[in-house]
Amino acid sequence: MGSSIRTRRGLAATAGIASITLALTACGGGGDNDAAGGDDTGSGEQVTINVSTFNAPGFGAPTADKPGADLWAEYEKDHPNVKIVETVADSSDNARAAFNTAISTGTGAYDIQMADIDWMPSITALADQFVDLAPYAKEAKGDWLDWKTAQGTVDGKQIGLGTDIGPEGICYRSDLFEAAGLPTDRAEVATAFGGDDATWDSFFELGAQYTAATGKAFFDSSAAIFQGMVNQIEESHVAKDGTIIATTNPQVKADYDQVTTAALAGQSAGLKQWTDDWSAGFKTDAFAVSLCPAWLVNNIKGNAGEDFVGWDIADVFPGGGGNWGGSFLVVPEQSKVKEEAAKLAAWITAPEQQAKVFLAASNFPSSPTAQADPDVAAKTDPFLNDAPVGKIFANRAKAVTVVPFKGAQYFDIQTAMADALNRVDVDKSQTPEQSWDQWVNDVKALS
């Protein structure tokens, strides 16, 4: 869905019924809290529900550069007294900044806020400021993977309703693989990465082969690769008791050393995620591989262009499986139309709508019912060489065995880690050792 590693940060997007400039003071909905969510309740009062999203959630009408399921229009048709206004932030960071300001001041929050998975620990810590959405979810027959529900629940209160998850495969340029003498068939590519026994060692070994054969970079960004690695550590930066363990965690250090070693060996394109140079790299030969959570497919298409030929996806991931990203919808108590907002949030995250979003866009459902939908399972993607993405992402979701614990400090610590990796890989202003030492000091300052 700031510094390059934060999840799901996209470039400027336009989607939905309306898109307005994000400001630190958001727009609260109009109307009365007891107003009906639709004509079926007998109320004809007009209700405006303001929704804040980022990147390409796929809820609104499709545009020239963003896919969408046009769900706002569908809901408005069934609820003639409801108007939905979607504000699409240019990045997750900016959306979070405005959201934090509104919550801390107690005014100006949107009626529905799309929240990145990494925001949720700080949101659940303020559970009393958000509506318990469980009753609305039950009425809408919403269901989610157990671990997804747990991430949005605190003390039995379900304050976040899951939208998508980010099971990861590996997207690769088949034309660049062919030029390097590597296999191009997606099943053979999966085997080349190690198949069911794929590890980060085998990932970087294949990268070394590619770089040796071509003299070019293998992957896009050290920070992106590290994100895939850290998402496989159950307690990486913060222990479940709240203790910050980031700088003394041997697995974090081992992953940092491995990815920076590969970068200095020429495997990284040295690009900072979400920048213009990174975006342009998807349609040049700047790199051959990108870790590929389901939602990133939208970004690759947007950056390369729908007609670009060469990208494919392999049903494989180092370490077995990993989940990067996925979001939630939350409703602040300060909303003036929280009843209507809660109904809409429950409807938009119900299985039927999750399936529609995946079919229209590429955001993979967090609902088991939606995942089992025959149309979801059968989806292919022409952009990815007709890859059976419904099947691949379902397999990748099943392969996720570790759901990392992310305490309230995780977001800022991981952001500082992205900065550390970028100093080595992008700016080349520090050695790995120097940048690690600065990160250690940065983390100490956070605590």
C-alpha positions as CSV (number, residue, x, y, z in Angstrom):
1,M,0.0,0.0,0.0
2,G,8.2,8.0,3.3
3,S,11.4,6.2,3.1
4,S,11.3,3.4,0.6
5,I,10.5,0.4,2.7
6,R,7.1,1.3,4.1
7,T,4.5,-0.9,2.6
8,R,2.3,-0.1,-0.3
9,R,3.6,3.4,-0.9
10,G,2.5,4.3,-4.4
11,L,2.9,7.4,-6.6
12,A,0.1,9.9,-7.0
13,A,-3.2,8.1,-7.8
14,T,-6.6,9.0,-8.8
15,A,-9.5,6.7,-8.2
16,G,-13.1,6.5,-7.0
17,I,-16.0,8.9,-7.3
18,A,-13.8,11.9,-6.2
19,S,-10.2,12.5,-5.4
20,I,-9.1,15.7,-3.6
21,T,-5.8,16.9,-2.3
22,L,-4.8,15.4,1.0
23,A,-4.4,18.0,3.7
24,L,-3.4,17.6,7.4
25,T,-7.0,18.5,8.3
26,A,-9.2,15.8,6.8
27,C,-12.9,16.0,6.0
28,G,-15.4,14.6,8.4
29,G,-18.7,13.4,7.0
30,G,-21.9,15.3,7.2
31,G,-25.2,14.2,8.7
32,D,-26.3,12.7,11.9
33,N,-24.9,9.6,13.6
34,D,-28.3,8.0,13.6
35,A,-28.9,8.7,9.9
36,A,-29.6,5.6,7.9
37,G,-27.0,3.9,5.7
38,G,-29.6,3.4,3.0
39,D,-33.2,3.8,2.0
40,D,-34.0,0.4,3.5
41,T,-34.1,1.9,6.9
42,G,-36.7,4.5,5.9
43,S,-34.5,7.6,6.3
44,G,-34.0,9.8,3.3
45,E,-31.4,12.0,4.8
46,Q,-28.4,12.6,2.5
47,V,-25.2,11.3,4.0
48,T,-21.7,11.9,2.8
49,I,-19.0,9.4,3.8
50,N,-15.4,10.6,3.3
51,V,-12.9,7.8,2.8
52,S,-9.1,8.1,2.8
53,T,-7.0,5.6,0.8
54,F,-3.6,5.4,-0.9
55,N,-1.9,3.6,-3.7
56,A,-4.4,1.6,-5.8
57,P,-6.9,-0.2,-3.5
58,G,-9.2,-0.9,-6.4
59,F,-12.4,0.3,-4.8
60,G,-13.3,3.1,-7.1
61,A,-14.0,3.5,-10.8
62,P,-11.1,2.4,-13.1
63,T,-9.0,5.2,-14.6
64,A,-6.4,5.3,-17.4
65,D,-3.7,4.3,-15.0
66,K,-5.4,2.6,-12.1
67,P,-7.7,-0.4,-12.1
68,G,-10.9,-0.4,-10.0
69,A,-14.0,-2.4,-9.3
70,D,-16.3,0.7,-9.2
71,L,-17.7,-0.4,-5.9
72,W,-18.5,3.2,-4.7
73,A,-21.0,3.5,-7.6
74,E,-22.5,0.1,-6.8
75,Y,-23.0,1.1,-3.2
76,E,-24.4,4.5,-4.0
77,K,-26.9,2.9,-6.4
78,D,-28.2,0.6,-3.7
79,H,-28.1,3.5,-1.1
80,P,-29.4,6.5,-3.0
81,N,-29.0,8.8,0.1
82,V,-25.3,8.0,0.4
83,K,-22.5,9.9,-1.4
84,I,-19.0,8.5,-1.1
85,V,-16.0,10.8,-1.5
86,E,-12.6,9.1,-1.8
87,T,-9.4,10.9,-1.2
88,V,-6.4,9.1,-2.6
89,A,-3.1,10.1,-0.9
90,D,0.0,10.2,-3.0
91,S,1.7,7.9,-0.5
92,S,1.0,5.8,2.6
93,D,3.4,8.1,4.5
94,N,1.3,11.2,3.8
95,A,-1.9,9.4,4.5
96,R,-0.5,8.3,7.9
97,A,0.7,11.8,8.7
98,A,-2.7,13.3,8.2
99,F,-4.4,10.4,10.0
100,N,-2.1,10.7,13.0
101,T,-2.7,14.4,13.2
102,A,-6.4,14.0,13.2
103,I,-6.4,11.2,15.8
104,S,-4.0,13.1,18.1
105,T,-6.0,16.3,17.9
106,G,-9.4,14.6,18.1
107,T,-10.8,16.3,15.0
108,G,-10.6,16.2,11.3
109,A,-10.4,12.4,10.7
110,Y,-11.9,10.8,7.7
111,D,-15.0,8.7,8.3
112,I,-13.2,5.6,6.9
113,Q,-9.4,5.4,6.9
114,M,-7.5,2.8,5.0
115,A,-4.7,1.7,7.2
116,D,-1.5,-0.1,6.2
117,I,-0.7,-3.3,8.1
118,D,2.3,-1.6,9.7
119,W,0.0,1.2,11.2
120,M,-2.1,-1.3,13.1
121,P,0.0,-1.7,16.2
122,S,-0.3,2.1,16.9
123,I,-4.0,2.0,16.1
124,T,-4.8,-0.9,18.3
125,A,-3.0,0.9,21.1
126,L,-5.7,3.6,20.9
127,A,-8.6,1.2,20.5
128,D,-11.1,3.5,22.4
129,Q,-10.8,6.0,19.6
130,F,-12.2,3.6,17.0
131,V,-15.5,1.9,16.4
132,D,-15.9,-1.8,17.1
133,L,-16.8,-3.1,13.6
134,A,-17.5,-6.7,14.6
135,P,-21.3,-6.3,14.6
136,Y,-21.3,-4.7,11.2
137,A,-18.9,-7.4,9.9
138,K,-21.2,-10.1,11.2
139,E,-24.2,-8.6,9.4
140,A,-22.3,-8.3,6.2
141,K,-21.0,-11.9,6.5
142,G,-17.4,-10.8,6.4
143,D,-14.7,-13.3,7.1
144,W,-10.9,-13.1,7.2
145,L,-7.9,-15.3,7.8
146,D,-7.4,-15.8,11.5
147,W,-4.1,-14.0,11.6
148,K,-5.6,-11.1,9.6
149,T,-8.5,-10.8,12.1
150,A,-6.0,-10.8,15.0
151,Q,-4.0,-7.9,13.5
152,G,-7.1,-5.7,13.6
153,T,-8.5,-6.9,17.0
154,V,-7.6,-5.9,20.5
155,D,-9.3,-7.0,23.7
156,G,-12.1,-8.6,21.6
157,K,-12.8,-5.4,19.8
158,Q,-12.4,-5.6,16.0
159,I,-11.4,-2.1,15.0
160,G,-9.9,-3.0,11.6
161,L,-11.6,-4.9,8.8
162,G,-9.1,-6.5,6.5
163,T,-9.1,-5.6,2.8
164,D,-6.3,-7.5,1.1
165,I,-3.1,-9.5,2.0
166,G,0.2,-9.5,0.3
167,P,1.4,-13.1,-0.4
168,E,4.6,-12.9,-2.3
169,G,5.9,-14.6,-5.4
170,I,8.8,-13.4,-7.5
171,C,8.2,-11.3,-10.6
172,Y,10.9,-11.6,-13.3
173,R,11.7,-10.4,-16.8
174,S,11.6,-13.5,-19.0
175,D,13.4,-11.6,-21.8
176,L,16.3,-10.6,-19.5
177,F,16.5,-14.1,-18.1
178,E,16.7,-15.5,-21.6
179,A,19.5,-13.1,-22.5
180,A,21.4,-14.3,-19.4
181,G,21.0,-18.0,-20.4
182,L,18.6,-18.6,-17.5
183,P,15.2,-20.5,-17.9
184,T,12.2,-18.5,-18.8
185,D,9.3,-20.9,-18.2
186,R,7.8,-19.9,-14.8
187,A,7.9,-23.5,-13.5
188,E,11.5,-23.8,-14.5
189,V,12.3,-20.4,-13.0
190,A,10.7,-21.5,-9.7
191,T,13.0,-24.5,-9.7
192,A,16.0,-22.3,-10.5
193,F,15.3,-20.3,-7.4
194,G,15.1,-23.5,-5.3
195,G,11.5,-24.6,-5.7
196,D,9.9,-25.7,-2.4
197,D,13.4,-25.6,-0.9
198,A,14.2,-22.0,-2.0
199,T,16.3,-20.0,0.5
200,W,17.8,-16.6,0.4
201,D,21.1,-18.2,-0.3
202,S,19.7,-19.8,-3.4
203,F,18.0,-16.5,-4.4
204,F,21.3,-14.6,-4.2
205,E,23.2,-17.5,-5.9
206,L,20.9,-17.1,-8.9
207,G,21.5,-13.4,-8.8
208,A,25.2,-13.9,-8.9
209,Q,24.8,-16.1,-12.0
210,Y,22.7,-13.4,-13.7
211,T,25.1,-10.6,-12.8
212,A,28.1,-12.6,-14.0
213,A,26.4,-13.4,-17.3
214,T,25.2,-9.9,-18.0
215,G,27.1,-7.4,-15.9
216,K,23.8,-6.0,-14.9
217,A,21.8,-5.7,-11.7
218,F,19.5,-8.6,-10.7
219,F,17.1,-7.0,-8.3
220,D,15.6,-3.5,-7.9
221,S,16.3,-2.4,-4.3
222,S,18.1,-3.7,-1.2
223,A,15.4,-2.2,1.0
224,A,12.7,-4.1,-0.9
225,I,14.6,-7.4,-0.6
226,F,15.2,-6.8,3.1
227,Q,11.5,-6.2,3.6
228,G,10.8,-9.7,2.2
229,M,13.4,-11.1,4.6
230,V,12.3,-9.3,7.8
231,N,8.7,-10.3,7.2
232,Q,9.7,-13.9,7.9
233,I,11.0,-13.1,11.4
234,E,8.3,-13.6,14.0
235,E,9.9,-11.0,16.4
236,S,12.3,-8.8,14.4
237,H,12.4,-5.3,15.8
238,V,10.1,-5.5,18.8
239,A,9.5,-8.5,21.1
240,K,6.0,-9.4,22.1
241,D,6.6,-8.0,25.6
242,G,7.2,-4.6,24.0
243,T,11.0,-4.7,24.3
244,I,12.9,-3.2,21.3
245,I,15.3,-6.0,20.1
246,A,16.1,-4.7,16.6
247,T,19.7,-3.9,17.1
248,T,20.6,-7.0,19.0
249,N,18.6,-9.5,16.9
250,P,21.1,-11.8,15.2
251,Q,18.7,-12.6,12.3
252,V,18.2,-8.9,11.5
253,K,21.9,-8.4,11.4
254,A,22.4,-11.6,9.3
255,D,19.8,-10.4,6.8
256,Y,21.3,-6.9,6.6
257,D,24.8,-8.4,6.0
258,Q,23.5,-10.7,3.3
259,V,21.6,-8.1,1.3
260,T,24.3,-5.5,1.5
261,T,26.9,-8.0,0.4
262,A,24.8,-8.8,-2.6
263,A,24.3,-5.2,-3.4
264,L,28.0,-4.4,-3.2
265,A,28.6,-7.3,-5.5
266,G,26.5,-5.6,-8.2
267,Q,23.3,-7.5,-7.8
268,S,21.2,-4.4,-6.8
269,A,20.1,-1.7,-9.2
270,G,20.6,0.7,-6.4
271,L,17.2,2.2,-6.7
272,K,15.0,3.7,-4.0
273,Q,11.5,2.4,-4.1
274,W,8.7,4.6,-5.2
275,T,11.0,7.1,-6.9
276,D,10.8,8.0,-10.6
277,D,14.0,6.1,-11.3
278,W,12.6,3.0,-9.6
279,S,9.4,3.3,-11.5
280,A,11.2,3.7,-14.8
281,G,13.2,0.6,-14.1
282,F,10.2,-1.7,-14.7
283,K,10.3,-0.9,-18.5
284,T,14.0,-0.8,-19.0
285,D,16.7,-3.5,-18.3
286,A,17.7,-1.8,-15.0
287,F,16.8,-5.1,-13.1
288,A,15.4,-8.5,-13.8
289,V,13.6,-9.4,-10.6
290,S,11.3,-7.8,-8.0
291,L,9.8,-9.4,-5.0
292,C,6.1,-9.5,-5.9
293,P,3.3,-9.3,-3.3
294,A,-0.1,-9.4,-5.1
295,W,-0.7,-5.7,-4.8
296,L,2.6,-4.8,-6.4
297,V,1.4,-6.1,-9.8
298,N,-0.6,-2.9,-10.1
299,N,2.5,-0.9,-9.7
300,I,4.5,-2.9,-12.2
301,K,1.7,-2.6,-14.8
302,G,1.4,1.1,-14.2
303,N,5.1,1.7,-14.4
304,A,5.9,-0.5,-17.4
305,G,2.6,0.1,-19.2
306,E,-0.1,-2.4,-19.9
307,D,1.3,-3.3,-23.3
308,F,4.8,-4.0,-22.1
309,V,5.9,-7.6,-22.8
310,G,8.4,-9.5,-20.7
311,W,7.2,-9.6,-17.1
312,D,6.1,-12.9,-15.6
313,I,5.7,-14.4,-12.1
314,A,7.1,-17.5,-10.5
315,D,5.2,-19.5,-7.8
316,V,8.1,-19.5,-5.4
317,F,9.6,-17.5,-2.5
318,P,12.8,-17.8,-0.5
319,G,12.1,-19.4,2.9
320,G,8.8,-20.9,1.7
321,G,6.4,-18.0,2.0
322,G,6.0,-14.4,3.1
323,N,3.4,-11.7,3.3
324,W,4.2,-8.1,2.5
325,G,1.5,-5.6,3.1
326,G,-2.2,-5.7,3.1
327,S,-4.5,-3.1,4.6
328,F,-7.5,-2.5,6.9
329,L,-10.4,-0.1,7.1
330,V,-11.0,1.6,10.4
331,V,-13.7,4.1,11.5
332,P,-12.7,6.8,14.0
333,E,-15.2,7.4,16.8
334,Q,-15.0,11.1,16.0
335,S,-16.7,10.5,12.7
336,K,-20.1,12.3,12.5
337,V,-21.5,9.5,10.4
338,K,-19.8,6.5,12.0
339,E,-22.9,4.2,11.7
340,E,-23.0,4.7,8.0
341,A,-19.2,4.5,7.7
342,A,-19.2,1.2,9.6
343,K,-21.8,-0.3,7.3
344,L,-19.8,0.8,4.2
345,A,-16.5,-0.5,5.7
346,A,-18.2,-3.9,6.4
347,W,-19.7,-4.1,2.9
348,I,-16.5,-3.2,1.1
349,T,-14.6,-5.9,3.0
350,A,-17.2,-8.6,2.6
351,P,-16.2,-11.6,0.6
352,E,-18.1,-10.6,-2.6
353,Q,-16.5,-7.2,-2.8
354,Q,-13.0,-8.6,-2.0
355,A,-13.4,-11.0,-4.9
356,K,-14.5,-8.2,-7.2
357,V,-11.5,-6.1,-6.2
358,F,-9.1,-8.9,-7.0
359,L,-10.7,-9.6,-10.4
360,A,-10.6,-5.9,-11.3
361,A,-7.3,-5.1,-9.8
362,S,-4.7,-7.4,-8.2
363,N,-5.2,-7.0,-4.5
364,F,-5.5,-10.6,-3.1
365,P,-8.4,-11.2,-0.7
366,S,-7.9,-11.7,3.0
367,S,-11.2,-13.5,3.1
368,P,-11.1,-17.3,2.8
369,T,-14.5,-17.3,1.2
370,A,-13.4,-14.8,-1.5
371,Q,-10.2,-16.8,-2.0
372,A,-12.3,-19.9,-2.7
373,D,-14.5,-18.1,-5.3
374,P,-14.1,-20.0,-8.6
375,D,-13.5,-16.7,-10.5
376,V,-10.7,-15.7,-8.1
377,A,-9.1,-19.1,-8.4
378,A,-9.3,-19.1,-12.2
379,K,-8.0,-15.6,-12.7
380,T,-5.1,-15.2,-15.2
381,D,-3.2,-12.0,-16.0
382,P,-2.3,-11.2,-19.6
383,F,0.3,-8.7,-18.5
384,L,2.2,-11.5,-16.7
385,N,2.2,-13.7,-19.7
386,D,-1.2,-15.1,-18.8
387,A,0.1,-16.3,-15.5
388,P,-2.6,-18.1,-13.4
389,V,-2.3,-15.5,-10.7
390,G,-5.4,-16.7,-8.8
391,K,-3.7,-20.0,-8.3
392,I,-0.2,-18.6,-7.7
393,F,-1.2,-16.1,-5.0
394,A,-3.4,-18.7,-3.3
395,N,-0.4,-21.0,-3.1
396,R,1.7,-18.2,-1.9
397,A,-0.8,-17.4,0.8
398,K,-0.9,-21.0,2.0
399,A,2.9,-20.9,2.2
400,V,2.9,-18.1,4.8
401,T,3.8,-19.8,8.1
402,V,5.2,-16.8,10.0
403,V,3.1,-13.8,10.8
404,P,5.6,-11.2,12.3
405,F,4.8,-9.4,15.5
406,K,4.9,-5.7,14.9
407,G,4.9,-3.5,18.0
408,A,4.0,0.2,18.1
409,Q,7.7,1.1,17.3
410,Y,8.0,-1.2,14.3
411,F,7.0,1.3,11.6
412,D,9.7,3.8,12.6
413,I,12.4,1.3,13.2
414,Q,11.8,-0.3,9.8
415,T,11.8,3.1,8.1
416,A,15.2,3.8,9.7
417,M,16.4,0.4,8.4
418,A,15.3,1.4,4.9
419,D,17.2,4.6,5.2
420,A,20.3,2.6,6.4
421,L,20.1,0.3,3.4
422,N,19.6,3.3,1.0
423,R,22.7,4.9,2.4
424,V,24.7,1.9,1.3
425,D,22.8,0.9,-1.9
426,V,21.4,4.2,-3.3
427,D,23.4,7.1,-2.0
428,K,26.5,5.0,-1.5
429,S,27.4,7.5,1.2
430,Q,28.3,4.9,3.8
431,T,29.8,1.5,4.2
432,P,27.5,-1.2,5.5
433,E,29.3,-1.0,8.9
434,Q,28.9,2.8,9.1
435,S,25.3,2.7,8.1
436,W,24.5,-0.1,10.6
437,D,26.1,1.9,13.4
438,Q,24.0,5.0,12.5
439,W,20.9,2.8,12.4
440,V,21.7,1.5,15.9
441,N,21.9,5.1,17.1
442,D,18.7,6.0,15.3
443,V,16.8,3.1,17.0
444,K,18.2,4.2,20.4
445,A,16.8,7.6,19.8
446,L,13.4,6.2,19.0
447,S,13.3,4.3,22.3
